[in-house]
Amino acid sequence: MAGVLTGCGYNEFQSKDEATKAAWGEVVNQYQRRADLIPNLVNTVKGYASHERETLEAVTKARAAATSFQITPEVLNDPAAFAKFQQVQGQLSSALSRLMVVSEKYPDLKANTNFRDLQSQLEGTENRIAVARQRYIVAVQDYNVHARSFPNNLTAMMFGYKVKPSFTVENEKAISTAPTVDFGK
């Protein structure tokens, strides 16, 4: 029996499945790191720009949505849940971008050491998120190629290994169309 399982690629599926879970775990850790920075960032901005209530509330609300999303290993096998995870993280990224734009209006805030440190940590975390997402994409690509290749696809069907979802670009259509540049005006 062990020879059959080894010969059919079962062990390799186990290895690749664990690699995708480990890569996913790193993505989740980096998103959590970002979420943990947000309360300090919001409180620092609030001290200088309290009348920017709408932006601060948007960040707080987006963080709450992102941290309340239940992240389990099953998310990797559920394209709808994975898309929802991407959506809430995208909303948080968007709210943080608006907060950074607001901070540009306040020279005293930009000069605040605590704010600069938090901003630097946030930028570093965004870079870590990008690296973790890229590693996850590579792990999923490796897994999916394995799952779709013959005879591994037969093993996948037999043992219930499904193709895993990967990150997508939200504005793929918009970025695939080159902008119109008109110097005549």
Beta strands, then each sheet from edge to edge (+ up, - down):
end
